[in-house]
Structure formats: C-alpha cells, structure tokens
Amino acid sequence: MERSGRKLKTTVAGDALYQCAREILKVMEKTDSIMEDISESCRGNLLLGASTIPGQYILPQYLKEFKDQYPNVNISMIVADTENIFAQVAERTLDIGVVGAKLQNRKVDCIQWTKDELVVLVPANHPLASKEQVEFRELLGEKWVFREKGSGTRMATEEILAQQGLGKDDLNIQMELGSTEAVVAAIEAEMGVALASSYVVQQWIRRERVVSLRIAGGVAARDIYVIYPKQRYRRKTVDNFLDFLRNSSNS
C-alpha cells in the first residue's frame, strides 16, 4: 500500500500479488477437484452448515444415506442461524449450507430443495387447542414467543406477517429465544403461542402439554434451500453431495 494524501491505495506490486494469489487459489481448487475425480475410493472432506430445523430435524437421515454411499468421506457439520450459515458459505468457510430462508448474496448460489410448513404451537389448555387449524388473524390478540433475529423460522414468520399486512410490532411478543427447544419449553410453560416448523411436531410436541395447529389458507408454507459458493471448480465430494441432495429432493 502507498499513501496519496489522506488515502491509501494499492501499489502496482500489490495489485500484481493479489492477482497471482487469486490464480493460485483457482489452481488449488482445480487440483483438488481433479485429484478427487481420479480417486476410486471417493475420499474427501465435506464441510456443511445448516440452520436449526434442517440441521437437527431434516439432514441427519440424509447424511446417513450419503455416508452409506461414500463411506470414506469425512463429514463435518455446524448448526447456526440462517444469516450465519449464508455468511460462512459466501466466504467459502463452508462447502454447502442448508437453510430455512433465502437471502440475497452475490457470492452464493441457491436451489430450492424441499418443503416445510410452519404450525402454531399452543399450550394444551389453550382455548384454541381443540381446533385442527386456525385463521392467522385469530392469533393477533395472543402473547407470542419468537425465534431470535437471523433465524430462518423468524424470517418466515415475518414473511407471513407481511402477507397479512402486519409487522412484528403488531404482536404482543413476550420473548425471543435462540432455539426450537427453548420455544417449545416456553409454550409448555404457558408463556404464549409460537410458530415452529412442522418437523418439530414429529419429535417435540407432547400432546398433554403442547398442541400444534395448522394455519388455514396455506399461508405458512415455506421452502428449505441448499446454498453453495459461486465458483467455477468444486471438489468432487462437494459435487457428489449436491447431486445427492438434488436427487433426494421431495419438493
């Protein structure tokens, strides 16, 4: 860097070094891809990220099936909120992410993978608990428990509100919590109502304490997305997993 008045600008040598470094990274990525292509055992590493619902409730079975096909691939997965996973995929810290909302990011490619639906969780003694489904506007006077900012479920909830011409400030929000488990526990403690993934119902809903209700009109449907960095070359292991997810999609 060199100073010009109060500003710093890159020198000619610095520009040249930057361009060389970019070319070296491209060659390294291509080399990794070629070496994995010629490896009969399909050895490799796969760095995955997932938001809470995909990471805890959807992906585990798919990872088991993928490992059955590629037993020599070493898989690591972190679970964080959607914004965090998008950021790490954009910076190529992660090979692939699976998230519950789509964000605009020019460094990331995105495909719709599967479907989910948000349901209403209410305490079992709640006046609405005997219903199969509710209109969203029946819930406006309720106390609410929300997921934290950055959560895919939170983003989907805010989209539903927007469809109804409402915003977060139109609800009586009691608290914001950082995990699905904490939300279910708060509903069990009769602190209000919440929206949660239908996948939660299969593992967390205790009929004697918490009841799930569908929202009428199909307004609570959402997509689950697979995201990956925009790049010309990817390692064979990454391509294999992307192909596996595409072929297993039930969208």
N, C-alpha and C positions, 0 to 999 in steps of 0.2 A: 504494500500500500504506500501511496505517497500523498502528501498534503498539498492541496491547492486552495489557498486562502483558509477558510474555516472548514472546508470539506475534504474528505478522504476519498481518493479514487484508486482503483486497481491499476497497478503498473502493467506495462506490456509483458514483462516476465510473469507477473501474477496471472494475467489472462491466459498465457500460454500453459502455465502449470495447471490451471483449472481445466482447460480443455483436454490436456493429457490425462488428468485424473479421471475425467468422465469417460474417455476412451478405454482406460484401463478397467474401469468398473464394468463397462459393456462387454469387454473381452472376458473378464472373470465370470460374468453371468452366462455368456455363451459357452464358455469352457465347462462350467458346472452342468449346463443342460446337455452338452454332448457326452460328457463322461457318464451321466446317469442314463442317457439313451443307450449306451453300449453295455451297460451293466445288466447282466441277465438276472441278477438277484433283486433288482429294483431297490437297492439300498438307498437311503437318503434321510433327510430330516424335514419335518413339516412343522412349521410354527403357526399355530392357529390362535385366533382370538374370537370370542363370542360374547354377546351381551347376555344378560342373566337368563332369559327364557330359553333361547337356543342352547346356551352352554350347559344349563342344568337339566333341561327337560326334553330337548329335541335331539341334540347331537350325539349323546353317548351311544345310542344304539347304532347310529350310522358309523361312528368311529370303530366300533367293534366289527362291523361288517367290512369296513375298509381294511382293518388290520388282518382279517381273515384272508383277504386277497393279497395283501402286501405285508407279510409278517415281519419283514426286515426294515420297514420304515419306522423311524423313531418319531413319535408324535408328542409335541408339547402344546398345551392349550392354556390360555389365560381367560378369565371371565371378568369383564368390566362393563361399564355402561357403554351405550352405543357411540357417544361422542368420542370416548377414549379409544375404542376399537377403530373407528374411522381414522383418527389421527395416527395411530400406530401403523395401519395399513398404508396410509398416504406416505409415511416416512420409511416404508419397507422394513420396519421392525418386525412386522408380521407378514407371512405369506398370504394368508386368507383370513377373512373375518366373516362371521355370520351374525346378523344384527336384525333388530325388530323395527327399524325405521331407516329411511333413505335420506342421506344428507348430500348436499351439493359439494363436490370436491373434485377439482380438475385432475387430481393425481390418482383418482380411484375409478375403476370400472365396477359396475354393479349389475347383477342379474336377479330377477325375482325368482325365488327358489320354491317356497311353499306358502301355505296359508295359515292364518291364525284368526281367532276371534276373541275380542275382549268380552268378559262377562262381569256382571255385578256381584260382588260379594257382600252379603248382609248377615248380621247375627241371626241365629236360628229363631230367636223370639221377636224378630222384627215384623211389623205389620205386613210387609211385602213378601215375607218368606214363604208364604203358601202359594205364591204365583209361579208359573212356569217362565213367564217373560214380563218385561215392563217397558213402558214408553220412557224414553230418556227424561222427558220433562217431569215425570213422576218423582224423579230423584233430586230435583233442584232445591227442594227445601231441606235436604238431608245434611248431616255433618259428613265430611269427606276425609278420607286418608289418601294421600297422593304418594307416588314414587318420586324419587329425587330428580332434580333437573339433570338432563343428559341421558336419562333412561329412555329406551325405546317405547316402553309402555306409557311413560309420561308424555312423550311426543304424540303417540297415537291417541291418548286421552284428550290432549289439547286439540288435535285434528277433529275429533268427534264434537267437542265443544264448538269449534269454529263452524262446523256443518249446521249446528243448531243456532248459529248467530250469537254464541256466548263466548265468554272468556273465563280464564281462571278466577278472576276477581268476582265473578257472578256466583261462585260457590262458597260455601262455608267450610273452608279447609282447616281441619284440626291440627294436622301434622304432615310432614313429608318424610318418608322413610327410605332407607338405602337398599332394601332387599325385599324380595317377594315374601320370604318367610316372616319378616317383620310386619309387613302389611297384613298377612293372614292372622298373625298374633293380635294385632290391633283390632281387627274385626271380631275375633273371638272375645276380646275384652270389651266389646260393645262400644267402641270409640267412634263408630260411624260406618259408612259404606265405602267401597273402593271398586275400581276397575282392575281386572287382572286377566292374564292370558287363560284361555280355555285349557291349556296344557296343565295349569296349576290344579285344576279341578281333579284331574286323574290321580294326583299324589298328595294334595294338601287339604282338600276340603273334608272336614269331619261333619257329617250330617247333623250330629247332635249339637254342634257349636256354630258352624258356619254353613250358609246356603248360597249356592250360585244361581243367578237368574240370567237368562238371555235378554238382550236388548232388542226390542221389536224393530222391524224395518231393515235389518241388515246393515245398520249404520256402524256397527262395531267391528266389521271385518277389517283385517289388515294383512299386509304381506310381510314375509320374512325374506331377507336379502342375503346373498353371498357377495362379498366385496373382495377385490384384489387390486394390487397396484397396476397402473398403466405402465407397461414395459414391453419391449419387443421380444425379449427372451425370458422364459421362465424355466426353472428346473423341471425335469421330467416328473419328479414326485409331486410338485405343485399341480402340473397339468393333469396328472392321473387323478388327484383328489378332486379337482374342478370337474373333470369328466364324470367321476363317480357321483358327485352331488347333482350334476345336471341329469344323469340317468335315473337317479333315485327320487327326483322331484315329484311331488304329488299335487302340483298346482293345477 
